[in-house]
Amino acid sequence: MTVSAWFVYIVRCADHTLYTGITIDVDRRIAEHNGDGAPGARYTRPRRPVELVYVEAAASRAEASRREAAIKQLDRAHKLALCASAR
């Protein structure tokens, strides 16, 4: 079994909006979104703090990017259902 190097994640921002992204280090990326280290995404900076609500492994960066794009096309209800199914 190979360990995934890429992850697709969804965070819930303080204003209850959802942000989807990809990374190779989920903990580091969430910390960045919350103001630790690098500045994080422009979208999340004014909406801190963020909370990780969903994470999914991907086999490659290309696969993670495709999945991120697919998730971003979902409406809010489907994104929330996806998050709920992971719990």
C-alpha positions as CSV (number, residue, x, y, z in Angstrom):
1,M,0.0,0.0,0.0
2,T,1.4,3.4,-1.0
3,V,1.0,6.4,1.2
4,S,-0.6,9.4,-0.5
5,A,1.5,12.5,-0.9
6,W,-1.5,14.7,-1.7
7,F,-4.7,15.6,0.0
8,V,-7.9,17.5,-0.9
9,Y,-9.4,19.3,2.1
10,I,-12.3,21.5,3.0
11,V,-12.2,24.0,5.8
12,R,-15.1,25.9,7.4
13,C,-14.3,29.6,7.9
14,A,-15.4,31.7,10.8
15,D,-18.2,33.2,8.6
16,H,-19.4,29.6,7.9
17,T,-18.3,29.6,4.3
18,L,-16.3,26.6,2.9
19,Y,-12.9,26.7,1.3
20,T,-11.5,23.7,-0.7
21,G,-7.8,23.2,-1.4
22,I,-5.0,20.7,-1.9
23,T,-1.8,20.2,0.0
24,I,0.9,17.6,0.9
25,D,0.8,18.6,4.6
26,V,-2.7,19.1,5.9
27,D,-1.7,20.2,9.4
28,R,0.8,22.8,8.1
29,R,-1.7,24.1,5.6
30,I,-4.5,24.6,8.2
31,A,-1.9,26.4,10.5
32,E,-1.1,28.7,7.5
33,H,-4.8,29.4,6.9
34,N,-5.0,30.4,10.6
35,G,-2.1,32.8,10.4
36,D,0.9,30.6,11.4
37,G,3.8,30.8,9.0
38,A,3.0,31.6,5.4
39,P,0.0,33.8,4.8
40,G,-2.5,31.1,3.7
41,A,-5.1,31.6,1.0
42,R,-6.3,35.1,0.2
43,Y,-9.9,33.9,0.7
44,T,-9.3,32.6,4.2
45,R,-7.2,35.5,5.6
46,P,-10.1,37.7,6.5
47,R,-12.3,34.7,7.6
48,R,-10.1,33.2,10.3
49,P,-10.1,31.0,12.2
50,V,-10.7,28.1,9.9
51,E,-11.6,24.5,11.0
52,L,-10.8,21.4,9.0
53,V,-14.0,19.6,8.2
54,Y,-13.0,17.2,5.4
55,V,-9.9,15.5,4.1
56,E,-9.4,13.0,1.3
57,A,-6.2,11.3,0.0
58,A,-5.2,11.5,-3.6
59,A,-2.7,9.4,-5.5
60,S,-1.0,12.4,-7.2
61,R,-1.1,16.2,-7.5
62,A,-3.1,15.8,-10.8
63,E,-5.7,13.6,-9.1
64,A,-5.9,16.0,-6.2
65,S,-6.4,19.0,-8.5
66,R,-9.1,17.2,-10.5
67,R,-11.0,16.2,-7.3
68,E,-10.6,19.8,-5.9
69,A,-12.2,21.1,-9.1
70,A,-15.0,18.6,-8.9
71,I,-15.7,19.5,-5.2
72,K,-15.7,23.2,-6.1
73,Q,-18.4,22.6,-8.6
74,L,-20.7,21.2,-6.0
75,D,-23.3,23.4,-4.3
76,R,-23.1,24.1,-0.6
77,A,-25.6,21.3,0.3
78,H,-23.6,18.7,-1.5
79,K,-20.3,19.9,0.1
80,L,-21.9,19.7,3.6
81,A,-23.2,16.2,2.8
82,L,-19.7,15.2,1.7
83,C,-18.3,16.6,5.0
84,A,-20.9,14.8,7.0
85,S,-20.2,11.5,5.3
86,A,-16.6,11.6,6.4
87,R,-17.5,11.7,10.1
